[in-house]
Amino acid sequence: MAYIETIVLKDVANADRTFKRHSANAGTTNFLERGPGGIPIGNSRLSIAQSVTTEAGRRKTTVNLTLPEVQEVTGSNGVAKPTVVRTAYATLTFASEGTATADERGDAVSMLRSLLANNSMWDVIVELEQA
């Protein structure tokens, strides 16, 4: 895997969300987007895992995105503290035979990119409409 230090993603408001490399081990690289003020609760996470799953060389890449929503919650003692109130998850899994070409793998990524850019998919995933 190419060494990635930082990944910048755009959110729905077209704002940059910067994920910085946090750790790497056993084929998985983890990235964190630090919350405001450096408070560790509610950091958004991105992980990229790569593996070879069969003797024939089947390659698998799994991308996980975890987006916690943090709000100030006032406890019974009257003190407000940041608290994760809900979390959104997204998982992408790409798998190909060891003999697949870069063009074949690229087709899968390009078609997925096109699918996610399709307005109908926005309605299904974001607006929760029936597919």
VEXROZA-679649 format. One record per residue: residue number from 1; residue in three letters; chain; x, y, z of N, C-alpha, C in turn. Coordinates in Angstrom, 3 decimals, always signed. Atoms other than C-alpha are relative to their C-alpha. Layout:
N
<bator NUM; "ALA"; "A"; <X; Y; Z>; <X; Y; Z>; <X; Y; Z>>;
...
END
This chain:
131
<bator 1; "MET"; "A"; <+0.842; -1.174; +0.000>; <+0.000; +0.000; +0.000>; <+0.884; +1.232; +0.000>>;
<bator 2; "ALA"; "A"; <-0.728; -1.254; +0.004>; <+1.245; +3.443; -0.821>; <-0.138; +0.630; +1.382>>;
<bator 3; "TYR"; "A"; <+0.036; -0.611; -1.323>; <+2.128; +5.268; +2.356>; <-0.833; +1.267; -0.064>>;
<bator 4; "ILE"; "A"; <+0.890; -1.157; -0.027>; <-0.703; +7.701; +3.030>; <+0.107; +0.638; +1.377>>;
<bator 5; "GLU"; "A"; <-0.122; -0.726; -1.256>; <-0.166; +10.339; +5.704>; <-1.313; +0.693; +0.369>>;
<bator 6; "THR"; "A"; <+1.221; -0.774; -0.222>; <-3.345; +12.417; +5.287>; <-0.985; -0.274; -1.125>>;
<bator 7; "ILE"; "A"; <+1.069; +0.128; +0.986>; <-6.677; +11.910; +3.515>; <-1.010; +1.103; +0.292>>;
<bator 8; "VAL"; "A"; <+0.982; -1.069; -0.148>; <-9.000; +14.874; +2.925>; <-1.261; -0.404; -0.760>>;
<bator 9; "LEU"; "A"; <+1.296; +0.326; +0.578>; <-12.679; +14.104; +2.308>; <-0.902; +1.228; +0.087>>;
<bator 10; "LYS"; "A"; <+0.971; -1.090; -0.024>; <-15.516; +16.514; +1.523>; <-1.284; -0.497; +0.655>>;
<bator 11; "ASP"; "A"; <+1.276; +0.373; -0.596>; <-18.668; +16.469; +3.642>; <-1.144; +0.606; -0.811>>;
<bator 12; "VAL"; "A"; <+1.165; -0.451; +0.753>; <-22.210; +17.374; +2.542>; <+0.006; +1.515; -0.208>>;
<bator 13; "ALA"; "A"; <-0.108; -1.452; +0.140>; <-21.455; +21.086; +3.077>; <+1.217; +0.400; -0.839>>;
<bator 14; "ASN"; "A"; <-1.198; -0.185; +0.814>; <-18.360; +20.690; +0.842>; <+1.185; +0.522; +0.818>>;
<bator 15; "ALA"; "A"; <-1.121; -0.379; -0.873>; <-16.092; +21.361; +3.838>; <+1.008; -1.132; +0.036>>;
<bator 16; "ASP"; "A"; <-1.056; +1.004; -0.105>; <-12.757; +19.584; +4.084>; <-0.060; -0.687; +1.360>>;
<bator 17; "ARG"; "A"; <-0.114; +0.805; -1.213>; <-12.585; +16.777; +6.646>; <+1.339; -0.716; -0.108>>;
<bator 18; "THR"; "A"; <-1.371; +0.498; +0.095>; <-8.928; +15.904; +7.301>; <+0.233; -1.150; +0.975>>;
<bator 19; "PHE"; "A"; <-0.311; +1.195; -0.781>; <-8.022; +12.413; +8.495>; <+1.508; -0.219; -0.064>>;
<bator 20; "LYS"; "A"; <-1.447; +0.187; -0.064>; <-4.430; +11.950; +9.657>; <+0.325; -1.406; +0.473>>;
<bator 21; "ARG"; "A"; <-0.449; +1.344; -0.358>; <-2.588; +8.655; +9.914>; <+0.205; -0.088; +1.502>>;
<bator 22; "HIS"; "A"; <-0.093; +0.183; -1.443>; <-2.874; +7.352; +13.453>; <+0.806; -1.249; +0.357>>;
<bator 23; "SER"; "A"; <-0.699; +1.248; -0.296>; <-1.650; +3.749; +13.391>; <-0.087; -0.928; -1.202>>;
<bator 24; "ALA"; "A"; <+0.013; +1.019; +1.056>; <-0.865; +0.824; +11.124>; <+0.524; -1.301; +0.583>>;
<bator 25; "ASN"; "A"; <-0.469; +1.319; -0.423>; <-0.565; -2.907; +11.804>; <-0.739; -1.082; -0.770>>;
<bator 26; "ALA"; "A"; <+0.573; +1.208; +0.614>; <-1.233; -6.278; +10.168>; <-0.915; +0.295; -1.190>>;
<bator 27; "GLY"; "A"; <+0.760; -0.271; +1.213>; <-2.467; -4.824; +6.866>; <-1.094; +1.035; +0.142>>;
<bator 28; "THR"; "A"; <+1.030; -1.023; -0.215>; <-4.735; -2.165; +8.395>; <+0.653; +1.316; +0.388>>;
<bator 29; "THR"; "A"; <-0.468; -1.342; -0.336>; <-4.047; +1.565; +8.443>; <-1.198; +0.802; +0.492>>;
<bator 30; "ASN"; "A"; <+1.073; -0.769; -0.629>; <-6.148; +3.807; +10.696>; <+0.308; +1.486; -0.050>>;
<bator 31; "PHE"; "A"; <-0.116; -1.449; +0.072>; <-6.759; +7.519; +10.285>; <-1.036; +0.603; +0.943>>;
<bator 32; "LEU"; "A"; <+0.916; -0.691; -0.904>; <-8.376; +9.950; +12.750>; <-0.193; +1.435; -0.450>>;
<bator 33; "GLU"; "A"; <+0.283; -1.424; +0.121>; <-10.069; +13.292; +12.358>; <-0.254; +0.473; +1.418>>;
<bator 34; "ARG"; "A"; <+0.101; -0.467; -1.382>; <-9.523; +15.036; +15.657>; <-1.157; +0.977; +0.141>>;
<bator 35; "GLY"; "A"; <+1.100; -0.913; -0.285>; <-12.498; +16.787; +17.184>; <+0.524; +1.348; +0.460>>;
<bator 36; "PRO"; "A"; <-0.428; -1.333; -0.445>; <-12.432; +20.453; +18.191>; <+0.570; -0.042; +1.409>>;
<bator 37; "GLY"; "A"; <-0.619; -0.086; -1.317>; <-10.212; +21.258; +21.135>; <+0.848; -1.192; +0.374>>;
<bator 38; "GLY"; "A"; <-0.841; +1.152; -0.262>; <-8.342; +17.971; +20.847>; <-0.595; -1.013; +0.950>>;
<bator 39; "ILE"; "A"; <+0.658; +0.955; -0.887>; <-10.907; +16.122; +22.955>; <-0.144; -1.320; -0.757>>;
<bator 40; "PRO"; "A"; <-0.012; +1.250; +0.751>; <-10.532; +12.451; +21.997>; <-1.369; -0.637; -0.215>>;
<bator 41; "ILE"; "A"; <+1.307; +0.629; +0.188>; <-14.218; +11.544; +22.386>; <-0.600; +0.478; -1.329>>;
<bator 42; "GLY"; "A"; <+0.683; -0.344; +1.227>; <-16.028; +11.424; +19.082>; <+0.880; +0.257; -1.198>>;
<bator 43; "ASN"; "A"; <-0.840; -0.143; +1.185>; <-13.063; +11.374; +16.725>; <-0.582; -0.837; -1.140>>;
<bator 44; "SER"; "A"; <+0.399; +0.772; +1.173>; <-14.151; +10.369; +13.231>; <+1.167; -0.880; -0.395>>;
<bator 45; "ARG"; "A"; <-1.048; +0.963; +0.325>; <-12.251; +7.315; +12.003>; <-0.165; -0.531; -1.416>>;
<bator 46; "LEU"; "A"; <-0.052; +0.618; +1.317>; <-11.247; +5.925; +8.640>; <+1.038; -1.100; +0.075>>;
<bator 47; "SER"; "A"; <-0.986; +1.079; +0.018>; <-9.577; +2.552; +8.257>; <+0.019; -0.632; -1.382>>;
<bator 48; "ILE"; "A"; <-0.196; +0.683; +1.274>; <-8.179; +0.813; +5.199>; <+0.732; -1.299; +0.299>>;
<bator 49; "ALA"; "A"; <-0.598; +1.314; -0.244>; <-7.504; -2.926; +5.433>; <+0.200; -0.704; -1.333>>;
<bator 50; "GLN"; "A"; <-0.307; +0.745; +1.214>; <-5.826; -4.985; +2.711>; <+0.453; -1.392; +0.374>>;
<bator 51; "SER"; "A"; <-0.410; +1.375; -0.267>; <-5.416; -8.726; +2.535>; <-0.048; -0.815; -1.280>>;
<bator 52; "VAL"; "A"; <+0.092; +1.011; +1.048>; <-4.872; -11.689; +0.256>; <-0.771; -1.137; +0.647>>;
<bator 53; "THR"; "A"; <+0.917; +0.885; -0.713>; <-7.736; -14.047; +1.048>; <+0.031; -1.458; -0.435>>;
<bator 54; "THR"; "A"; <-0.047; +1.398; +0.439>; <-6.982; -17.235; -0.933>; <+1.383; -0.318; -0.541>>;
<bator 55; "GLU"; "A"; <-1.271; +0.402; +0.605>; <-4.070; -19.232; -2.250>; <+0.121; +0.496; -1.431>>;
<bator 56; "ALA"; "A"; <+0.001; -0.481; +1.385>; <-5.098; -18.060; -5.730>; <+0.311; +1.492; -0.080>>;
<bator 57; "GLY"; "A"; <-0.401; -1.399; -0.010>; <-4.254; -14.516; -4.653>; <-1.139; +0.999; -0.042>>;
<bator 58; "ARG"; "A"; <+1.112; -0.948; -0.020>; <-7.710; -12.983; -4.287>; <+0.347; +1.153; +0.936>>;
<bator 59; "ARG"; "A"; <-0.340; -1.207; -0.752>; <-7.157; -9.419; -3.104>; <-1.270; +0.640; +0.542>>;
<bator 60; "LYS"; "A"; <+1.155; -0.624; -0.627>; <-9.491; -7.674; -0.715>; <+0.442; +1.287; +0.681>>;
<bator 61; "THR"; "A"; <-0.221; -1.276; -0.675>; <-9.559; -4.047; +0.380>; <-1.315; +0.431; +0.615>>;
<bator 62; "THR"; "A"; <+1.203; -0.446; -0.704>; <-12.057; -2.883; +2.994>; <+0.266; +1.380; +0.583>>;
<bator 63; "VAL"; "A"; <-0.094; -1.375; -0.495>; <-12.613; +0.783; +3.800>; <-1.174; +0.225; +0.950>>;
<bator 64; "ASN"; "A"; <+1.034; -0.283; -1.002>; <-14.523; +1.699; +6.969>; <+0.086; +1.465; +0.408>>;
<bator 65; "LEU"; "A"; <+0.092; -1.388; -0.433>; <-15.685; +5.202; +7.842>; <-0.982; +0.052; +1.163>>;
<bator 66; "THR"; "A"; <+0.828; -0.107; -1.197>; <-17.074; +5.945; +11.314>; <-0.107; +1.470; +0.373>>;
<bator 67; "LEU"; "A"; <+0.235; -1.426; -0.236>; <-18.657; +9.341; +11.976>; <-0.913; +0.209; +1.204>>;
<bator 68; "PRO"; "A"; <+0.825; -0.234; -1.183>; <-19.806; +9.912; +15.549>; <-0.511; +1.443; +0.042>>;
<bator 69; "GLU"; "A"; <+0.581; -1.330; -0.211>; <-22.092; +12.854; +16.336>; <+0.139; +0.319; +1.483>>;
<bator 70; "VAL"; "A"; <-0.273; -0.378; -1.387>; <-21.000; +14.651; +19.496>; <-0.831; +1.227; +0.362>>;
<bator 71; "GLN"; "A"; <+0.754; -1.143; -0.521>; <-23.213; +16.964; +21.534>; <+0.372; +0.204; +1.457>>;
<bator 72; "GLU"; "A"; <-0.199; -0.297; -1.417>; <-22.819; +18.706; +24.870>; <-1.227; -0.506; +0.762>>;
<bator 73; "VAL"; "A"; <+1.086; +0.536; -0.813>; <-24.908; +16.787; +27.420>; <+0.265; +0.407; +1.443>>;
<bator 74; "THR"; "A"; <-0.136; -0.447; -1.380>; <-25.537; +18.217; +30.867>; <-0.422; -1.126; +0.935>>;
<bator 75; "GLY"; "A"; <+0.266; +1.069; -0.958>; <-25.312; +15.653; +33.642>; <-0.816; +0.488; +1.176>>;
<bator 76; "SER"; "A"; <+0.803; -0.332; -1.179>; <-27.258; +15.564; +36.888>; <+0.715; +0.981; +0.929>>;
<bator 77; "ASN"; "A"; <-0.769; -0.935; -0.829>; <-24.442; +17.566; +38.482>; <+0.073; +1.394; -0.621>>;
<bator 78; "GLY"; "A"; <+0.032; -1.312; +0.651>; <-25.081; +20.446; +36.057>; <+1.196; +0.298; -0.881>>;
<bator 79; "VAL"; "A"; <-1.190; -0.198; +0.817>; <-21.786; +19.987; +34.239>; <-0.237; -0.583; -1.401>>;
<bator 80; "ALA"; "A"; <+0.148; +0.457; +1.389>; <-21.902; +19.774; +30.441>; <+1.281; -0.684; -0.443>>;
<bator 81; "LYS"; "A"; <-1.179; +0.679; +0.531>; <-19.603; +17.315; +28.745>; <-0.335; -0.530; -1.394>>;
<bator 82; "PRO"; "A"; <+0.249; +0.529; +1.337>; <-19.168; +16.194; +25.143>; <-0.327; -1.487; +0.081>>;
<bator 83; "THR"; "A"; <+0.485; +1.380; -0.039>; <-21.023; +12.913; +24.510>; <-0.372; -0.440; -1.412>>;
<bator 84; "VAL"; "A"; <+0.416; +0.553; +1.285>; <-21.437; +10.704; +21.447>; <-1.473; -0.393; +0.128>>;
<bator 85; "VAL"; "A"; <+1.437; +0.274; -0.091>; <-25.204; +10.639; +20.809>; <-0.476; -0.956; -1.100>>;
<bator 86; "ARG"; "A"; <+0.311; +0.949; +1.072>; <-25.244; +8.606; +17.555>; <+1.224; -0.072; -0.912>>;
<bator 87; "THR"; "A"; <-1.151; +0.209; +0.880>; <-22.831; +7.303; +14.924>; <-0.472; -0.497; -1.356>>;
<bator 88; "ALA"; "A"; <+0.252; +0.479; +1.366>; <-22.973; +6.874; +11.148>; <+1.189; -0.864; -0.421>>;
<bator 89; "TYR"; "A"; <-1.033; +0.927; +0.462>; <-21.037; +4.012; +9.519>; <-0.136; -0.196; -1.505>>;
<bator 90; "ALA"; "A"; <-0.012; +0.383; +1.419>; <-20.044; +3.298; +5.932>; <+1.138; -0.991; -0.197>>;
<bator 91; "THR"; "A"; <-1.005; +1.027; +0.287>; <-18.182; +0.219; +4.691>; <+0.000; -0.296; -1.485>>;
<bator 92; "LEU"; "A"; <-0.187; +0.386; +1.401>; <-16.811; -0.450; +1.209>; <+0.953; -1.176; -0.034>>;
<bator 93; "THR"; "A"; <-0.883; +1.150; +0.159>; <-15.337; -3.804; +0.266>; <+0.232; -0.224; -1.485>>;
<bator 94; "PHE"; "A"; <-0.399; +0.289; +1.373>; <-13.441; -4.339; -2.968>; <+0.754; -1.319; +0.022>>;
<bator 95; "ALA"; "A"; <-0.705; +1.277; +0.093>; <-12.369; -7.853; -3.935>; <+0.202; -0.325; -1.466>>;
<bator 96; "SER"; "A"; <-0.278; +0.403; +1.381>; <-10.727; -9.142; -7.090>; <+0.938; -1.199; +0.016>>;
<bator 97; "GLU"; "A"; <-0.909; +1.138; +0.143>; <-8.957; -12.235; -8.284>; <+1.422; +0.532; -0.158>>;
<bator 98; "GLY"; "A"; <-1.399; -0.394; +0.112>; <-5.201; -12.117; -8.171>; <+0.435; +0.292; -1.421>>;
<bator 99; "THR"; "A"; <-0.351; -0.213; +1.406>; <-5.130; -12.158; -11.975>; <-0.696; +1.214; -0.612>>;
<bator 100; "ALA"; "A"; <+0.707; -1.167; +0.529>; <-7.376; -9.074; -12.348>; <+0.996; +1.100; -0.354>>;
<bator 101; "THR"; "A"; <-0.874; -1.098; +0.427>; <-5.808; -6.174; -14.201>; <-0.365; +1.279; +0.748>>;
<bator 102; "ALA"; "A"; <+0.269; -1.307; -0.608>; <-5.543; -2.612; -12.922>; <-1.234; +0.634; -0.640>>;
<bator 103; "ASP"; "A"; <+1.184; -0.537; +0.674>; <-8.151; -1.629; -15.540>; <-1.277; -0.633; +0.547>>;
<bator 104; "GLU"; "A"; <+1.182; +0.671; -0.552>; <-10.599; -4.231; -14.202>; <-0.317; +0.505; +1.405>>;
<bator 105; "ARG"; "A"; <+0.214; -0.537; -1.340>; <-10.109; -3.038; -10.634>; <-0.453; +1.455; -0.079>>;
<bator 106; "GLY"; "A"; <+0.379; -1.396; +0.196>; <-10.356; +0.560; -11.841>; <-1.442; +0.149; -0.452>>;
<bator 107; "ASP"; "A"; <+1.402; -0.030; +0.420>; <-13.675; -0.198; -13.553>; <-0.928; -0.097; +1.209>>;
<bator 108; "ALA"; "A"; <+0.841; +0.167; -1.191>; <-15.138; -1.348; -10.221>; <-0.032; +1.295; +0.813>>;
<bator 109; "VAL"; "A"; <-0.060; -1.246; -0.770>; <-13.961; +1.821; -8.450>; <-0.744; +1.113; -0.738>>;
<bator 110; "SER"; "A"; <+0.661; -1.049; +0.781>; <-15.160; +4.096; -11.278>; <-1.512; -0.169; -0.014>>;
<bator 111; "MET"; "A"; <+1.438; +0.234; +0.002>; <-18.568; +2.448; -11.416>; <-0.615; +0.292; +1.367>>;
<bator 112; "LEU"; "A"; <+0.497; -0.310; -1.335>; <-18.965; +2.723; -7.646>; <-0.054; +1.517; +0.198>>;
<bator 113; "ARG"; "A"; <-0.023; -1.465; -0.083>; <-17.969; +6.402; -7.794>; <-1.215; +0.573; -0.735>>;
<bator 114; "SER"; "A"; <+1.144; -0.451; +0.791>; <-20.602; +6.908; -10.514>; <-1.324; -0.317; +0.703>>;
<bator 115; "LEU"; "A"; <+1.206; +0.393; -0.719>; <-23.214; +5.012; -8.507>; <-0.276; +0.944; +1.165>>;
<bator 116; "LEU"; "A"; <+0.178; -0.879; -1.156>; <-22.648; +7.147; -5.404>; <-0.321; +1.431; -0.407>>;
<bator 117; "ALA"; "A"; <+0.293; -1.347; +0.498>; <-22.841; +10.339; -7.509>; <-1.406; +0.090; -0.592>>;
<bator 118; "ASN"; "A"; <+1.332; +0.051; +0.598>; <-26.229; +9.240; -8.899>; <-1.035; +0.541; +0.991>>;
<bator 119; "ASN"; "A"; <+1.003; -0.608; -0.878>; <-29.129; +11.303; -7.486>; <-0.933; -1.030; +0.621>>;
<bator 120; "SER"; "A"; <+0.879; +1.038; -0.548>; <-31.238; +8.167; -7.051>; <+0.630; -0.667; +1.213>>;
<bator 121; "MET"; "A"; <-0.673; +0.614; -1.149>; <-28.624; +6.688; -4.717>; <-0.009; +0.944; +1.193>>;
<bator 122; "TRP"; "A"; <+0.108; -0.984; -1.086>; <-28.630; +9.915; -2.683>; <-1.360; -0.162; +0.685>>;
<bator 123; "ASP"; "A"; <+1.348; +0.147; -0.555>; <-32.393; +9.484; -2.270>; <-0.124; -1.272; +0.839>>;
<bator 124; "VAL"; "A"; <+0.086; +1.269; -0.718>; <-31.979; +5.856; -1.153>; <+0.814; +0.041; +1.295>>;
<bator 125; "ILE"; "A"; <-0.892; +0.044; -1.165>; <-29.032; +6.325; +1.233>; <-0.268; +1.142; +0.985>>;
<bator 126; "VAL"; "A"; <+0.114; -1.162; -0.874>; <-29.602; +9.845; +2.586>; <-1.457; +0.288; +0.357>>;
<bator 127; "GLU"; "A"; <+1.404; -0.325; -0.237>; <-33.343; +10.447; +2.192>; <-0.820; -1.228; +0.428>>;
<bator 128; "LEU"; "A"; <+0.603; +1.262; -0.457>; <-34.113; +6.790; +3.091>; <-1.229; -0.409; -0.813>>;
<bator 129; "GLU"; "A"; <+1.081; +0.421; +0.891>; <-36.382; +6.258; +0.083>; <+0.231; -1.432; -0.451>>;
<bator 130; "GLN"; "A"; <-0.068; +1.375; +0.474>; <-37.149; +2.801; -1.272>; <+0.764; -0.063; -1.310>>;
<bator 131; "ALA"; "A"; <-0.765; +0.164; +1.238>; <-34.748; +1.583; -3.967>; <-0.885; -0.536; -1.103>>;
END
